[in-house]
């Protein structure tokens, strides 16, 4: 949902260099969220008592991965491209945090 909105915003506001941050952000969040769900399923089946620890560790791990992604993008694109990337990435990151909280709250209530 955010990717098409970002592309629309990029075209309407004529923001140069926004396609790469959109793609990197979308792929990063998809991979991280899919990995979260896969690991959650394993833990929920095998050791449900570790789920609270999992929720905390996933948040910390996601933040470290996000910092690493921003650093790598900085090394590749340079300082001039970081503002657009940072703002785009943070929108996706915050949406991912909200999705994480809502998804795992609903799934935890069902179990």
N, C-alpha and C positions, 0 to 999 in steps of 0.2 A: 504494500500500500504506500509506503514512504517513497519507494523508488520512482513510481510514476509522478507523484507530487513533486519530487525533486527535479525530474526532467522538465515538468511543466514550469516550475519556478525558474529553472535555468533558461528556458526559452523566453518566458515572459519578461524576466528582469535582465536578460542578456548578460548572464554571469559566465565569463570565460573560464575554462578549465575546471568545470564542475562535474564533468562526466566521470573522470577517473575517481574522484572522491566518492561519488555515488556508487560506482561499481565496487570499489574496495569496501566501503561501509556495508553495503548490502550483502556481499559475499561473506565478510567477516561475521556479521550478526547471524546469518543463516547457519554457517558452520558451527559457531559457538552454541547457538540455541539447539541445533540438532544433536550436538554432542552432549549438552546438558540433559536433554530428554532421554537419550540412550543410556547414559550413566544412571540417571534417576530410575529408569526401569529396572536396571540390574540391582540397584541398592534396595528398591522397594520390594523386589521379589526375595532377595537373599538376606537382607539385614535391615528391616524397616526402622529399627531403633537408631540407625545412623543417619536418618533423613535430616534431622535438624543440623547436624554437623555438615552434611552435604550442602544444604542451602547456604550456609555461611561460607563454606570453601568455594562454592561456585561463584559467589559474588566477588570474592577476593581474586580468584583465578581469572575471571572475566576482566577485572580492572587491570591486572598485570598484562594480560594479553592485549588489551586496548592500548596501554602505554607502549608496549612493544610495537604494535602496529603503527602507532603515531610516530615513533622513533624511526622505524624503517622507512615510512613514507617521507619523513624529513630528510633522511639520508639520500633517498632516490630523487625526490622532487625539488628539494631545496627550501630555503626559508620563505621565498616569495609565494609559494603555493600553499603554505601551511594554514593561513587564515581560512580560506575556503574549505580546505580539508577538515580542519578542526571543527568548524561550525557544522559541517555536514555530518561528520562522524559523531559528534555529540548528540545530534538529533536522533540518529539511529541508536546510539548507545542508551539514551534515556528511554526511547521506545522499547528497547530490549529489556531494560530494567523493569519497566511497567508490565511488559508481557510476562516476564519471569515471575513477578510477584502475583499477578492475576492467575496465570496458568497453574503454578504450583499450589496456590491457595485453593483453587477449585479441585485439583487432583487430590490434594491432601484431605480435603473434606469428604471426598468420595470413598477414600480408603478406610 
